[in-house]
Each structure stands twice: as structure tokens, then as C-alpha cells.
């Protein structure tokens, strides 16, 4: 399994986890007697949201890397052109 697919799957799981934690936090907040649980859920929610943001960023970076393959031959050609121009300039001086 490639890194992009793994990251996408992790992002989906984290999205679901964030949704579940938001719902649990709302339920705990509604019940004023369960304020300790609400605080714990709020902490877990913030951690999951942060993890989700990082995971999405990683996924986007991987997607961008997949779309922009390095063309070694064109880079090599450009280096040769630069080198040839440099030699020509040195001969002319």
C-alpha cells in the first residue's frame, strides 16, 4: 500500500473520530453533572482535530509529489546546455 493511500485512509478514520468526539462532547456538555467527561472529550477532540489537520497536510504533499514526477533527462539536458554555454563564454574571453 502506498503512502498516499495510507494517509487518505488515516484521514478518513480521523474525520470519523472527530465527528464522534464532537457528538460525545455535545452530549456530555448537555449533561452538566458530567463536566469532567466533557473536558476529557474536549481534549481528545482537539488532539484528533490536530492529527487530522496534519494528516490532511501530509496527504496533500504526497498527492502533489505524485503529480510532479522528476524528469531526470530534461534536467541533465539543461545542465549540459549550461555547461556548453559556459565553455563557449570562456573561449570567447
Buried (B, 14 or more C-beta within 10 A) or exposed (E): EEEBEBBBEBBEBBBEBBEBBBEBBEEBBEEEEBEEBBEBBBEBBEEBBEBBEBBBEBBEEBEEEEEEEEEEEEEEEEEEEEEEEEEEEEEEE
